[in-house]
């Protein structure tokens, strides 16, 4: 956002949330709408002696976090009517075949209808012959070594279950190996570093905690939780609370599978440059804005077609944004004028609040509100850029679908940055990553206009300023054009309008991103630049007719066919 807003008073509960979310104890979640949780701990195989501690923990969490707990080992609780009263069902160290076919059917209908599941430790050692359960839990138990200390690598620090953790988590437990890797169907939140303990068998990729959406419902699983001591650990207690809140749909997360991303920031700011006043602190692999208005931008590379993901959190009514598609430079205002900002702001007009393309298009308000975590909790953006189309996903839900029509703000190429808006606008960012999408190499071809003649570079010269004209089609390289983003290119250079008024000539020039090189194809065969149409001067079809831009009127001398 481009101007400051007065800070608004916040309630004590929201402030407490923001502070406690960074600590090791479970944060208070009094803002959650009250809900009900069923804890199921039936065993038909090995029985963990930590089950009583697990039940006690979940009851304690419920007493301070807006949910009531019903604990049972009676599988008869799995009826359609009974399950309907619960927002989440926790499988706490269950083992073996614990539900009959009728009970399985009721539970499957419950999850597919929007219910939540949270599995702890040997929940993955359960119901091997029930395909739906295998899909739900994500992976089945295979084996384990002796109880020992190990290091977990936290991949996702935006999910409520893991946001309180650092990048590594060292603890003692019984470490499961799994029959399959869940990464292709679930979002991995944490993995085991097999080099830090003995007995791991999954190689370099050993997920231990993950989440996933499954039709209408949600699933969370952690392999932690074998020992009695686990249930007294503050960090583990927060993990369980976050998993239950996610399963119960009281906190949102992007739990879509994620592969192929390259890290741009996860603690190191190599490749990034600060422009403008203020900046960002960098601590605990978290960037937090200070002062401004400035911008931290990734100067090492510009991107074309990509999926950009990043996690962000604002403690209150704060202000920031993600700026994309702008040229290199040292002026943050220039980036805002030449790119697009996807806004982060708790309160403002619809086209200037969270999820909006600032000043251009508001988010789908209902979708945004349903997907948004409140101040003090982390959110995840995905900005999917394909040509001039920008899709904005918030916690895995599409909330905006915008197509740029301004040539001067083309999304087809540019840098990315995060804004530090001003004093008091304290927005934090984590885990900025990008996946470049496959770009099909454009195929050169003619642009055909009036009387079947071609757009032609005079004399096949590639010199800057060469006239672009109408000429009988010959198939020569000077008549072969490729569309790259919003530019039209021949002989390695760009079709350029040298002005913005009626009659401005069109010529060949070095591609440099100027507005005169951005062309938009219309449904009626027009090619527009600065709101004017590519035009064969004087409606002539004679060889050598100069091409110009002119006010659009739909005549045959303004209609073009691109191959």
Secondary structure, 3 states (H helix, E strand, C coil): CCCCCCCCCCCHHHHHHHHHCCCCCCCCCCCCCCEEEEEECCECCCCCCCHHHHHHHHHHHHHHCCEEEEEECCHHHCCHHHHCCCCEEEEECCEECCCCHHHHHHHHHHHHCCCEEEEEHHHHHECCCCHHHHHHHCCCEEEECCCEEEEEEECCCCCCCCCCCCCEEEEEECCEEECCCHHHCCEEEEEEEHHHCCCCCCCCCCEEEEEEEECCEEEEEECCCCCCHHHHCHHHHHHHHHHHHHHCCCCCCCCCCCCCCEEEECCCCCCEEEEECCEEEEECCEEEEECCCEEEEECCCCECCEEEEEEEEECCCCEEEEEEEECCCCCHHHHHHHCEEEEEECCCCHHHCCCCECCCECCCHHHHHHHCCCCCCCEEEEEEEECCEEEEEECCEEEEEEECCCHHHCCCCEEEEEEECCCCCCEEEEEEEEEECCCCCCCCECEECHHHCEEEEHHHCCCCCEEEEEECCCCCHHHCEEEECCEEEECCEEEEECCCCCCCEEEEECCCCCHHHCCEECCCCCEEECCEEEEEHHHCCCCCCEEEEECCCCCHHHCCEEC
